[in-house]
């Protein structure tokens, strides 16, 4: 990856993610920002963070994927565990794409609770995240995929969210990570859900309250995807307002 980053051409790790000059350094900054956010929260210097550039949920432990050079969320989870001893972590993902890079790398991890609402993999990249995928082995039941059909809007989202919230309440996490991609809003050029920023506002408000009940308020939000600039502004401002 470092060579491809220097050369600034070709694809990373033989996959679908194009290299650009300095991509390694940029990705390292994104992951580093997440680690700095975690440090501040653990030290008590901050209660919650919102990092707009972050939440690169398609990269795997060893490979870039889906335009995600490094999975900052995975780096964060490993650091929370290994440096700070935080075990029970909730990963909540409302980006329109399934968070496969987090989901599959932790599929058999019984202490990472994943709730992922996305457009169904039948219709959209990365083609995964079906409702029957609930985690493996000892981790069975610690993952919840809630795929929505193309065209689904706020009403369908709110129904899925209520189910996610029941699941998260039972999980009683010590720390909450929120990937709040804006690409599920109506008018995104890459996907076909029709959410409004009210969905993001609701999810952020409810997740903040859940973190306050179980995790001493500790919550980190990441912007994730979004390919319509007005939608990005609306969704991320809604999240920020709910968390500030
Ligand atoms: Zn996305």
Boltz pocket constraint, residues with backbone or C-beta under 6 A from the ligand:
constraints:
  - pocket:
      binder: B
      contacts: [[A, 95], [A, 96], [A, 97], [A, 181], [A, 183], [A, 224], [A, 225], [A, 226]]
      max_distance: 6.0
